[in-house]
């Protein structure tokens, strides 16, 4: 029955996309509609941009679309249920749309409306969109193409990412090299204070050491790919690095329903998939481990020791979307087993890592300043007012 209901809902929404009378409604020049990952709570690049918008222009009508309209939002933001009839009207009447994931259902965009696609992540390792077309299904590609063709601006924090966006998305707009809002809280942050507060929220002592594991999404989930051998890993971390260690595990939003399985496979680990602030978790960590997740780049800017544990490395690279060549120039050590990970941690050289880190930032053409949300918000406000702005 639930599958039938889901199919009927999709049919209704697809029909709305086609027949919704957008032209019946005037554009409100003061309205911005913001969404993250198809209805997530207030968070991510869009959340930081919305906060900056309210700070710059307190009188803006900022609408956040959420699956749960009871989710808390900051002052100056109102919530409307995602994919509701009301959300269609908000989109049809807004001057600006902001999103960090391709829109699945939305009314026809008008010529005078502006769409900012502030794609999640810092730098793509996995091939995305058009670059991965051979590995993506037809429905995904149709949605991605429609979203891209409606996009006016994208946001990037380095030249490499900007070039990927220009080539892989179906849009003819401008990539703004303002930086990545998710990094704003990391660059120049008081990391010790943030770590203290995050540990308090998680019920951890200040003296507790944190091993943060944050793997990426896979089309075919296999819990064995996420087995850290947690008990042995924790003992080895204590033996070789000292202290008491807690393992935090955060899955990709599209895999959140598998968290219980992954935690069962890693006894004693703590699930933080729904913790609202990823950057705070990174700054709390003593070690960050991922596979192909862009979290490694958040950790890079937080200057945390970062390692790649990809037990299914060969299958992932060859069997799914594939990766960009930049993966071979990363400043991180790649391991395929928990045992190899421990060995790499023991051999870690801070000086060598510092050198590799800076060389990598130079290679990708780094543009991060810690002020990207404000820069993007100023651009949005200027466009809403019809002012001439520098899109470089």
Secondary structure by P-SEA (a helix, b strand, c coil): caaaaaaaaaaaaaaaacccccccccccccbbbbbcccccccccaaaaaaaaaaaaccccbbbbbbccccccccccccccccccaaaaaaaacccbbbbcccccccccccccbbbbbccccccccccccccccccccaaaaaaaaaaaaaccbbbbccaaaaaaaaccccccbbbbcccccccccccccaaaaaaaaaaaaaccccccccbbbbbbbbccccccccccaaaaaaaaaaaccccbbbbbbbcccccccaaaaaaaaccccccccccccaaaaaaaccbbbbccccaaaaaaaaccbbbbbccaaaaaaccccccccccccccbbbbccaaaaaaaaaaccaaaaaaaaaaaaaaacccccccaaaaaaaaaaaaaaccccccc
